[in-house]
Amino acid sequence: MPRTIRDLMPKDLEFQMFVLDELADDLIARGADVLKLTIGVSELAMPQIVLERMVDKLRNPEFVRRVYPEGLPELREAIAEFYNRRHGADVRAAHVIINTGSSPIFRNIFQLLSGPDYEIMIPRPYYALYLYCAKLAGANVKFYDIDIDTKRVDMDSFRRNFSPERTSLVVINSPGNPVGNIVNVDEMREIYEIVNRQAYILNDEIYNNTMFYEEFHSPLAVLPEQKDITIVTNSFSKGYRMYTKRIGFALLPEELQTNLRVIQQHTLLCTDPCYQDGMIAALGDEESPEELTNIYRSRAEYTTERLAGTGCEPIAAEGGFYAILRCAQWCTARGFSSSKELARDILNRAHVAVVPGTDFGVPNDLRLAFCNDRYNEGIDRLQSYFTSTVRDERPSVMQDTLVATAGAGG
């Protein structure tokens, strides 16, 4: 008998975001008018200047064969220059590593810096990737809490759970997914003071160019004396509207970059050089992230305005791609055991696909992605659904849609 494989994907870790998105696609294939507020894939077009540069390189037979496991030298240089100019980072290309998105960088860093004898601290609510990568590394997971209502870091929970002896890595996510919170400069300083150089601190800045009301402050500028324990991860997939192009990067101490480069020599080999070259053009594009931010800020405000008082209370996002709805009391009153069940009911009755909070450590809440050009219509459907008084009552706004769908399917 072969050995039993390690169960690294138990049912409770399956990413419900993709499950609900696929269920929505099934309904759409049967003729239903479903609005997907699931995955953070912008509906806005890729910047034209980036597309043209990529296509030009794809036609060059010499360029398409360029292989650099740690990333294209000219892109690494451009990223360093951008962070120095925009965020006061004081980094060099030697601190930059590139991969197919930031997700595999997380996996590699977690495995490099942690293991069964160590702990990784992540915020709660959390992006599911953090939890899964920690489990792949065999590390113990500790949480520090984000107060969802105030969007502030619970420093007492941070102090309780940080261990100078066991904690090897701390993750900060700002703007946060799913809450849309901003870790302010004072909170950042306090986190670094508590850590006291006893662990690395990874700052996930993937939404740093979608700030709704204030400027972004990078730890590389705020705390330059802590650069040797600071890791920054980012990607071109969000503000630059290129989710499927999968170009992410990290800025990190040079000794970690060297280790990650060796890992990528064996496991990655290369990231598409044509896509990488296009990102150099993206770094010079000020208008595309600004346009996206203005649209998503408007949708975030519409969410708060329309869903306040429905019982599934919206939390006003300060940045990013998402809004979170607090649904615990609403679920209890209507007999839903968790947001998994609630999300499926919403999909079936209101034809809106949302993500259960079980993905993020908040099992009674929901997450909405702003990435749909009919987003406000989706919020209107949710408002009607939530204000229905009886669980078995169909929200009136969907009656015509459901009837029409039944006819078309026949």
N, C-alpha and C positions, 0 to 999 in steps of 0.2 A: 504493500500500500504506500502511495506517496505521502509525504508529510503534509499535514494540514497547514494551509497558508494562514498567515496572520490576517485577522479580520480588520483591515484598515479602512473599510467603508461600511460600518454598521448602519443599520436603517436610520438611526436617530441622527446621523451626520449627513445623510443625503441632502443635497442642496435643493431646498424646496423652491427656490427662485426658478430653477430650471424645470422642476416638476410642474409648477403652475404655468409656466410659459408654454410647455409642451401640451398641457391640457387645453390651454387657450387655442393653440394651433389646431388641435383636433376639432374643436367647436367651429373654428373659422373654416376648416376644410369641409364641414357639413353645412356651411352657408350662414352661420351666425355672425352677427356684427359685434365682434368682441374687441374691446379696447384693452391693450396690454400696457400695464404700468408696472412691469416686472423688472426687466434687465436694464442696467444703466448704459444703454447704447443710444447715443444721440440720434435723433431723426434728422438733424441738420447735415447738409452735405459736407464731405471732406473739403477743406480749403483748396481752391482751384490751383493755387500756386504750388501746393504740395503734390497734387495729382500730376501736374505737368512735369514736375521734376522727377517723380518716380517713373513715369512713362518714358521720359527721355533716357533715364539710366537703364531701364529694361531693354531698350533697343541697342545697348552697347554690349557686345559679346564679351569684351574684356572686363567690364565693370561687374557683370553678373557673376563672375567667378571669384570675386574678392572674398576671402575668408579670414575673419578675425574673431576668434572665440570670445574675446572680451569686448568686442564692438569696434565699429569702423573708427579709425583714428580721428578723422575729421569731425565725426559726430561727437565723440568724447570731448574733443577740444571745444566744440561749439556749446556743448552742455555746460562745461566748466565756465566758459566765458559768460554764458547767459546767467548762470546762478551768481556769478561774481557781480555782474552788472545789475541784475534785477533784485537780488536778495542779499548782497553783501557777504557772499559765502567765503571768499578767499580760498578757493580750491583749484587744483590743477587736473589736467586730463588723467594723471596717474591715480586720482581718487575715484574715477568714474568707471562703472562697468555697465554693460548693456545686455539685455536679454529679451526674450519674446514676451514682453509685458513684465510687470512687476511681480506677478504671482510666483513664477519660478524663482525669482530672486528671494522672495520670502522663504520658500521651501529650502533653498540652499543655505541662507543665513541661519535659519532655525537649526538646521542639521549641523552647521559648522560651529555654532556657539552654544548649543545645549544638548541635552540627552537625559537619560534616566536619573542621573544624580542631581539634576538641576531643575530650576523652575523658570517659566516664562510668564511674565505679567502682561495681561492684555486688558483693554478697557471693556466694560460691560455697560450697555450693549456693545457688541463687537461685530466686525465683519467676519463671516464664517471662515474665511481663509486662515485667519490667525489661529483659530482653535484647531483646525485640521492639520495645519503645518506643524503645530506643537505636538500633536499626537503622532504624526509621522516621525518626528524627531525623538519620540519616546520621552519627552519632557513632561513634567508636572505643570499644570496650568493653574495660575492664580489670577484672580480678577481684582481690578479696582473699578469702582462704580462711577458712571456719569449720571448725575441727577437729571433725569430726562426732562422734568418740568422746568428746572432752572438752567439746564445745559452746562452746569458747572462740574468740575472734577471733585469727587468726594475724597478729599485729602486724608481723612481719617481712615477710609478703606484702603487707600494707597499705603499709608504707614503700617497698617495691620498686616498687610499681605506681602510687603517687600521684605526680603531676607538678604542681608549683606553676604551671608554664607552660601545661600542656595540660588538666589535669583541671578541668572546670567544675562537676561535680556528683558527689556521693558519696551512695550509698543505704545506709541502715541499716534492717534489718528485725528488730524485736524486739517480742514473741516471733516467732521466725522460721518461715517456711514454706520448706522442708518439715521442718526439723530440730527445731523446737520449742525452740530455744535462746533464752536471754535475754542480751542485751548488757548487762553490768553497768555500774554507774556508773564504775568505774575504766577499763573499756574505752572507754566513751563519752568520758570526759575525754581519754584518750590519742588517740583518733581526731581529736577537735577540735584537740588540740595539734599533731598532725602536719599537719592541713589548714592551720592557722595563718591562717584567714580568707582563703585563696586560692581557695576554692570554696564553693558552697552545699552544705549537708548536708540531705538529705531523710530524715526518719525515718518509716518506714511503721509505724504503730501500730495496725493494724487488729485485732490480737488483744490489745490492752492490757487488755481486761476479761475475758480468759480466762487469767489467771495462776494456776498450780496451787499454788505453794508460797511466794510472796513478793509484796510490793506492787510495783506498777509505778512507775518513776521516769521522768518525761518530761524530755527535754533542756531544755525551756522553763523548768523549775524548777531543774534541776541546774546549768545553764549559762546563766543569764539574760543574762550579758554577751555571749553569742553569738547572741542572738535575731535579729539582722539578717542572719545567714547560715543560720538554721534554718528548715526547712520541715517541717511535720508533716502527714501524711495519715491519714485514718481513715474509717470507714464504719459504718453501722448494720446491715450485712448479716450480721455474724458473731455477736457476743455477744448482739445484740438479735434474732437469728433472722429477719432480713428480707432474705435474699439477693436475691430477685427484685424488691424494691421499689426498688432502685438509688438510694439516697441516700448519697452520700459527700461528704466535705469536706476542705479543707486549711486549716491555719493557717500564715500565711507573712508575710514582710515586706510592708508596705503597697504598695511599688512593684511587687512581683510580683503582688499581688492585683489591682492596677489593670490590669496587662497581661493577666492571665488573664480578667478581667472583659470586656475588649474582645474577646479571642478567643471567649469564650462568647456575646457579643452576636451574633457572626456565624455561629458553628457550632453552638451549642446552642439559643439563644433562651430556653428555660425548662426547668426540671425541675418535674414535677407538683407543684403547690402543696398538694394534699390529702395526698399522701405526705409532703411536707416538714413540714406542720403536725403530722402524727402523730408525727414524730420528736421534737417538743418534749415530748410525753408520755413517749417512750422515755427521754429524758435524766433523767426523774424516777423511773424504774423501777429500783430496786436489786435486786429479787428475781430477775428473769428472767436477767440475766447470771450471777448467783451460782448459780442452779439449773443452768444449762448448764455452768458451770465445774466444779461438783461431779461431774456425770455424766461429762464428758469426762476429768477427772482419773482417775476410776475406770477408764474404758476404757483410758486410756494405761497405767495400772499393770497392768491385765490383759494388755495386749499384751506388756509387758516380761516378766511372769511366765510366760506361756504359750509365747512364741516364743524365749526365751533357750535357747541350746544346740541349736537346730534347724539351724544352718548359715546361715540368713538372720537375722542378729542384730539385734534391735530396739535402737534408741537411745531412752532414756527421755526423753520430752518434758517440758519444764519449763512449757509453756503452749501455747496455740493449739489448732488443730483436727486436728493430724496427728501420725503417727508415721512414722519412716523405718526401713527394714530394709536392712541391709548384706548384699548377696547375691553379691559378686564371686567368692568362693571356691566358693560353692554353684553358681553359674552355670558356672564353669570345669569343675568336676568332672562336671557333667551335660551339657556341650556346648551351653549356651545362649550365643549370641553377644552378647546384650545384654538389658537388662531389658524391652525391647519384646517380644522373643520370649518371655521368661519370663512376663510379664503375660498374654499371650494363652494360654499353656499353663495357667496358673492358672485363667483364666476358663473355658476349655474343660473342664478336668478337675475342678476344685474348685468351680466355679460361684461364684467370688468375683471381683469386678472391683476391681482395684487400679491405681495409676498408675505407669507406668515412670519411673525416675529420669532418663531422657533429657530429660524436661521441665525438669529442675532442675540440669543440669550434672553429674549423678552417674549415668553410663550403666549401671552394674551394680546399682543400688539400686532400691528400691520405696518408694512413699509410700502410706500408708493414711489415709483420712479417718475421724474418729470418728463421723461423722454418719449413723448407722443404728441404729434401735432394736433390731436384731438383731446389733449389732456384735460382741458376744462370741462369738456363734455363728460369725460369719465368721472370727474369730481361731482358733476351734477347728478349722474346716475348713483354714485355712492351716497350723496345727500338724501336722495329719495329712498334708497335701500335702508339706510340707518334710521330714518324717521318713520319707517313702517312699524306699526305697533305690535303686530303679531308675526311670529317667526314664519308661519306658513302662508302669510300674505305676500303676493308678488308685488314688488314696488311698481306703482302705477306707471312710472315713466318708461318701463320696459314692456308694457303689455303689447303694444303694436309690434315691437321688434320681435318678441317671442312668437307671436302669432304668424308674422311674416316668415320667420325662420322655419316654423313648422310646415308652412305651405311650400316653401322652396325645397325643403328636404324631401317632401313626398314626391 
